[in-house]
Amino acid sequence: MVLVDSHVHISMKDYDTDREEVIRRARAAGVRLMVEVGYDLESSERAVGLARTNEGIVAAVGVHPHDAKTWNREASDRIEELAKEDSVVAIGEIGLDYYRNLSSPQEQAAAFRAQIDLAARLNLPVIIHERDAFEDVLSILVDAGAERLPGVVMHCFSGDWRAARRCLDRGFYISIAGPVTYKNSKFQEQVARLCPLDRLLTETDSPYLTPSPFRGKRNEPSYVKDVTEHIARIRSMPVEILGKTVLENAYKAFGLDEVKDQVR
Ligand code: NI
């Protein structure tokens, strides 16, 4: 079985004692591609370092809405510099988070727009974080011309099918995470069932959002197997075919067609 984890943060200190083991377990589970996603300058640097030294791991660099208040000329220059590294396949995670509002909505919007423009300039896809801000995220994406980007990935999608449909209509990818396995995850199951197969991605968002039956423990990329198995069950399809299809989607979304053989 082959699998993809489109969103991990395994360069975080949570994995300092056993990172090699975690990567080994992911590979043993069939995970062929992991995207290590930055959320500020430091984590973006770490993502590049991790991807540079590990086959099958690629990086995304960017400033999360929580840290949007740190977005300035210097941050922009550094993210742009990092984004030009070979191992970097996307700008992210970027977006809006009105749930925690750790940066003001104005600061969030400014950093978000600037990073969409950066992605457009470098012809890179974007990985979108959205919480309690769907309408504003969608309108900024449309307004900033995100449809011209090589890919838009809606990370850990938690909206309903109507919201998903509006993303799919614009050619975006829907990435489903661990909450799809929770008993109260009505929307995620519906979206995972109805999403066209060629627009679907899987992720763990490790170390967060641990899927059942490991809920409560630290998350890790090998658990994307449980996410994928759950979606396969919902869709009544063989997990092997789902895993392979979603991996292909990830290669396409992140423009990895040319290096596919290496990643494999
Ligand atoms: Ni994340």
Residues whose N, C-alpha, C, O or C-beta is under 5 A from the ligand:
A	BS01	NI	D205
